[in-house]
Amino acid sequence: MADKKFELPARGKISTVELNKKLPKKSDGLVVGVFHDDNVVEAIETAWLGGSLLREVNDALATVKAKGTANEITRLPAPKKLDADVIIAVGLGSRDKLDDEVLRRAAGSVSRAVKDLDSVAVALSDDREQVTPVVEGLILGSYSYPGIRGSKDDGVDKPEDKKNKSDKDPAAFTVLGDPKKDAEIFRFAQVGAESVCLARDFVNVPSSHKFPESYASFIRGFAEDAGLKVEVLDEKQLEKEGFGGILAVGQGSVRPPRLVRLHHRPRKAKKKVALVGKGITFDTGGISLKPGAGMGDMIMDMGGSAAVVAATVAAAKLDINVELTTTVPLAENMPSGNAIRPGDVITHYGGITSEILNTDAEGRIVLADAIARASEDKPDYLVEAATLTGHQMLALGKQTYGVMGSDELRDRIAELGRTVGEKAWAMALLEEHAEAIKTPAADIRNISEDRWGGMQFAGTYLSQFVGAGIEWAHLDIAGPAWAASASGYTAKRATGVPVRTLVAWLNEVAS
């Protein structure tokens, strides 16, 4: 039976970006980078700003006492001979400390600061190696989620009189670069950033509109548009095939669970990769009910699934040469007379049994089924992402995610995360958890009896379901997936972490 057709109720707005060797005629603004070295503030010379024009801008920066510190925004009247109305100077700090992340954050700060403008030219660097962070920062920083708004404007003719005014479209950017020479790196940056924004859109949808059936339909629409093959298993198929973990978590809700699988199969791929992502569309904690304060943020508990789906869509659009299968278990964790209880024993896909001691440790229960199923495909690598534990934030804070698993793969993904600006840190699984995971009631239990090392205990639990000989990594993104406020190129609410890490890694595997 075909799924119902569901559409995303709202989508975030993002800027368009194009490359050009020439400064566009009559832009609203021209963005230039500014260094601060030895108490000297100086704009960067580029093909679009040099000679007497550059000196005039530097004099104006000195007049207004611009500091050139990282992400500082200074607006100046543009020189008369320049085809722009204003100069937007963005601080880059010290020249010696300039790297991709500094540029990415500066570009993101610019895109959030110029929302009153329509067309903006950006000349932050003449270096073609720095096109990627500039493009990423502009797109990611421009993202704005409008929410779901009602309409009370019937009979109102004049736009200025409307009560529900839509936000202005973000500025369109033209970036200094060569469209011919830089087409490939520009496309990679653009698709990667747009895929992050897709993940943000998925996460930002409230759970009134995002439940397993509707979310599966959202995924299907975007995946098929990208040329991916899509499978969706409903609750009857899940029961028939023995997905006991997904069914156990979902049984407390009137909205039954789903399992979605996406397939990207280039003809000449040499490596097989499995991605898995946690898709809890809302998490009350079940019978082990969460406190009410902050529970509304649990619309984001499917952030891992959003990230792996968006990365898969990007891989298809970029035609990354790996055979990729992505598996996402979708369930709503609710308390009811039919919900699983602490003390219950369930049988996972593949036959392992779990004693459920806390129903709020539900993510690992659904992921266990998905990992076991993904392992049957015998991939070379299996990477899974999940907003899994509060312990991740206790250990690493809200902006750095933990990576566990096979040593080499774990370390490489953590390194790539830091390289692309999605902070990551490799964490060892703890030897003592091999004993702590045991229980007389079943093969394993879903939580430890003490409070220590909870992030790693969850990793140890998931490791039991990884097939023999498969290199694997578990990414706990509980903190970094959601931001209380915007900064640099990071949006408020859903962040889209770790989409860019996954895309960069997939591209590396294909090379």
N, C-alpha and C positions, 0 to 999 in steps of 0.2 A: 504494500500500500504506500503510495507516495505521500511524503510529508506535506502538511499545509504550507502555503506560501506566506512567509513572514518577511517584512522589510524592517530594516533598522529605523527606529522612530526618529532618530536625529543623527546627523553626522557632523563631525568637527570641520571647521573651515581652516584651510591651509593656503599658503601663498604659492603662486606659480613662480617658477625659476627658469631662466634661460641663460645660455652662454652667448657672449658677443665680444669680438675683438675691438669693436668701436663703441665709444660712448654713445648711448642713444640720444636722439635729439629731444631736448627739453624734458628731462626727468624732473619729478617733484623734488627729488633729493639725490645727493651723491654721498655714499658712505665711504669714509676713509679711516684707516687704522692709525692710531697714535701711540708712539712709544714714550716711555718715561725712563730716561737714563741719566744719571749724574745730575739730577735736578733740571734736566733739559727735556722739554716736551716738544716732540717733533712728529709731524704727519709723515706717513710712508710715501715715498715717491713711487708712482706707477705710471703705466702708459696713459692713464687718464688724468693724472695730476702730477705736473712737474714744472720746472722752470719758475717763471714769475708767479704763476697761479699757486704753486706749492708754497712759495715764500709768503704770498698774501694770506694763505690759510694759516701758516705757522705764526705769522704776526697776530692774526685774530685770536688764535689759541692762547698766545701769551697775554693778550689784552684782557681776555675773560678769565685768565688764570686757571685754565684747564690743567688737570693734574696728570692725565694719561694713565691713571690706575685702571686695573682690569675691569672692563665692562662699564666704565664711566661713559655716559652719553652727553655730548656737547653739541648743541645746534648753533650754527653760524650762518650769516648771510653768505650766499655763494658769490665768488668773484664774477664780475659782469661778463667776462668773456667765457664763462663756463655754462654749458647747456643744462643747468639745474637751478632750482629756486633756492635750495638750502644745502649746506654741508652738514652731514651727520657724522661727527667724529666719535669714534668708539675707542676707549682705552684698551691697550694690549699689555700694559705693564712694561717690564724690562725686555729689551730685544734679545738678551741672552736666554730668557726663559720662554720664548715663543715656541709653542708646539701646537699640534692639531687640536688638543683640548682647549687651549686658550682661544684659538680662532673659532672653534665650534661654539663656545660659550659667548664670545663676543658677537658672533653672527646671530645667535639666539636672542641676546639682549637687544640687538638692533631691531630684529623683526617684531619684538613686542613693543618697542618704543616708537615705531613709525606707522602705527595703525591708522593715523589720521591722513596718511598719504596714499596715493594711488599707484604711482610708479617710482621705483627707487633703483638707482644704479649702485652696484657694490664693487669697490676696488680695494679689497683688504689685502691683496697680495698679487704679485706678478708671477709667483711660483706655481707652476701647473700641479705640483705635488700637493698643493694646499687647496685645490679646488674642492676636494671631497669634504673636509670639515666645514668649509664655508657654506656649501650647498646644504649639507645636513643641518647645520645650525639654523639657517634661514627657514627651512621647511618646518623643522621641529619646534622652533621658537614661535612660529606664527600660529601654531595650532590653537584653536579656540572652540570649545564644545558649547553649543548654544542651549543645551537642555531641551526639554519637551515643553513647548509653550502653547497655551490656549489662544483662541482667537476671539477678541471682543471688538472687532473693528468693522462689523457689518454696517453698511450705510455711510462709512466715512470715506470721503473721496480723496482728501489731501494726505499724502504720506506723513507730513509733519504733524498731523493731528492724530495719528494712530497711537493707541495706548501701548500696543505690543510691537515696538520698533525692533526689527531684526538688526543684529550687529552688522556694521559695515564689513564688506569683504576685505580681507587683509591685503596689504600692498603686493603688487607684482614686482619681482626682482629681476634685474639683469646683472649677471655676474661677469666680471672680466675674465675672459678665457677664449680659447680657440675651439669653436664648435666641431672642427674636423679632427684635430689632434686629441682633444679631450673628451670626445663623445662617449667613449667606453667608461671612463672613470666618472663622468657626469651622470650617466645612466645608472650606474651602480649606486651612487650616492642618492640620487633622486628616488629610485625604487625602494631602496632600503629605508629611507626616511619616511616615505609615504606608507610603507608597510608598518612602521612603528605607529603611525597615526591611525591605521586600521585597527591595530591591537588596542590603542587607546579608545577608539570608538566602541569596540566590543565591550570593554571593561566599564566604560562610563554609562552604558545602558542600564537603567534601573531594573531590578528583578521583577517588577510588575510586568515588564515587557520582555525580560530575558529569563527564560526557564528552559529546561532541557530541549523540549520540542522546538521552541522558537529559535533558540540559539543554534541548534543543529541546522535549521533552515537558513539562518544568517550565514553560517559557515559554508553551506552548500552553494549559495548564490555567489559569493566571492571566489570560492575555489573553482567552480565550474567556469566562471568568467576568465580565470587565469589558465584554463586548460587542464585542470587537475581532474582525475577520476575520484568520485566520492561514493563512499558506502555509509549508510546510517542504519544501525541496528536499534529497533524499538524494544520495549520491555519484554515482549513475547519472544523475540529472537534472543535477547540476553538470557532469558530463563532457559531456553532450549539449548543454548551453547554453554551454559554453566558459569556465567559471569556473576558469581555469588557476592563479590565485594560491592560492585556497582549497584546491584539490586538491593543489598542490605542497607546501604546509605540512602538510596532513593525511596525505600518503601514507606518512610514516614510522611512523604508528601503526596498530595493528590495529583501532582505533576510528575509522571513517571520518567525514569532515566533514559538516556540514549548513549550509544557509543558511535563516534564518528571516526572514519578512517579516510585519509587523503593519500593519493598516489601520484608521484612524479617519476616518470620512467623514461629518461633519455635512452636512445638506442645504444650508445657506445659507453655508457657509464661503467666504470671499473670498481666503484665502491658502493656498498649498500649501507644506508643510514636509516635509523629509526628515531623519530622524535615522539615524545609523549608529553602531554600537558594536563595538569589538574583543571577540571572544569566544574567546580562546585558553584552553581549559579546563584545560590544564596546559602549562607551558613549560619544557622541559629545556634549550632552546637548540638542540636538534637536533644535527646533526653538529658545529656550533660550540658544544660542550657548556658549560653554565654551571658555575661552581664549586659543589661540594656544599653549602657553608655557606649557609644561608638559602634553599636551593632549595625547601624545603617551603612557603614563602610564595607560591610561584608558582601556588597554587590561586586567587589573586586576579587573575590576568592576564586574566580576562574581566570585570573591573570596569566597563569602558566599556559593554559590552553590557548588563550588569545595570542600569546607570544609565539608558540610553535606553529599555530595556524598561519599567522601573518608571515612568519619566516618561510613557511612552505609556499605561500602565495608569491613571495618575493623570489624564491628559488625557481618557480615556474616562469615568472615574467622575465627573469634574467637568464633562463635556460642554463642554470648551473648543472654541470655534468655529474650528478650523483643520482643513484636510484634511491628515492626518498619515500618512506611511508610514515605518515604521521597519525598517531592514535590518541584521541581525546575522549575520556570518559566524562559524561555530563550527568549531574545529579543535583537535586536540591535537598539539603540536610535540614529536616523539620522534625519537631516533636509531635507525636500523635499517638493514638492507641495502637497504631501499627508500626511504630518506629522501633529500630533495634535498641536493645537495652544494654547497659553495662553488665558484663557476665555472659552475654550470648557468645556462641561459637558459630562462625560462618565458614563456608568452603569457597575458596577463591577459584578463579579460572586456572585450570592446571592441577588443582587438587590440594594445595596447601591449605591448612585450616588455621584460623586466627581466633583467639579469644579477644573480644572487644571489651576493654576495661574503661574506655572513655569514648563516647560517641562524638566528641568534639575533635578527636584525632581521626577524622573521616577521610581527609585527603589521601593519606597513605593507603587507605582501604580500597578506594576506587583506582588509585594509581597501580596498586599491586596487580589487579586484573589486567589493566592496560599494558603494563610492562611484560607480564607473562605472555599476553597475546602478541605483542610486538616482537618478543624474543623468538617466537615460532617462525618468523620470517628469516631468521638467521642473519641479521645484519652484522656488518663489521663493527659498527658503533651504535650505541643507544644512548641518547641524551634526553633527559626529562627535566621539565621546569615546573615549579609549583610554589604558590604562596602557602608554604606548608606549616611553619612553626613560629610561634612568638619567640622561641629560643634563638632563632636566627638574629633577631634584633637585639636580644640581650648580649649575644656574642660579638656582633659586627656592626650594630647600629642600623639606622633606617636607610642608608644609602649604599651599603655594600652587601652584595649577596654572597652566600657561601656555596662552594663547589666541592662535592664529595664524589668518590668513585675510584675507578682505575687510575693509578698514579699519573701516568703520562698524559692521558686525556684530561683528567682533572686539572693538572697544572697548566696545560695548554689553553684550555677554555678560560681559566682564571686570568691568564696573561692576556689573552685576546680581549676579554672584557675590559680590562684596564686600558688597553691600547685604544679601544673605540670610545672610551668615556663612560662605559657601564661598569662601575666599580665592582670587582669580584675578588674573592680570596679563597685559596685552596684550604680545605679543612680535612684533617685525617679522621677516618672512622675509628672509633675507640674499641680497643681489644676487649674491655670489660663488658661491652654490650653483647658480645657473642653469647655470653652466659645469661645476661640480664633479659634477653629476648625470649628465653625459654619459659614455658608454663606447663604445669601438669594437665591443664584442661584442653590443650590443643598443641599444634606444632609450634606456634609462636603467639605472642601477645602484642597488642598494638601500642602500648605505652610502657614506659619503665616504672618501677616502683619508687624511684627517687626523682628529684627535679633536675639533676645535673646532666649536662650534655644532651639535652633534648633534641637539638638539631641533628646531632650525629646518631642518636638512637633511631630517629625517623629514617635516616640514610641506611642504617643497618637493617631496619625492617624491609625497606625497598630492595636492598641487595639480595634478599632471599628469593626474589622473583625474576632476577636477571638470568638469562640463559647462559650455560657454560661456554666459556671462550669468547664472550662478547665484551668488548671494551665499553664501559658505560660511565656516565656522569650524571649526578643529581644536582640540580641548581635550586637552592632554596631562596626565593625572591620575595619573601613575605614583606620585608620593609621597602625595598627599592621599587616595587610594583606600584606604589601609591604615594603621592606627595601632598603634603598639607598646603604647600604654596608653590608658586612658579618661581623659577630662577634660571638664568642663562637660557638654555634651550629646553629645559624640563618644564612640562606643563603641570598645572595644578590638577590634582586627582590622578587619573591613570597616566602612567609614564611610558608604557610600552617596553620596559626592560624585560628580557634581554634580547629583543629581536635583532638588533644590529650585531650583537655578539654571535648569535646563531648563524646569521647570513654570512658574516665574515668567516666563520669556521667552516660552513658548508662550501664556500668558495675555495677555501684552503684545501679541504679534502679532495675537491675536484681537480686541483692543479697538479 
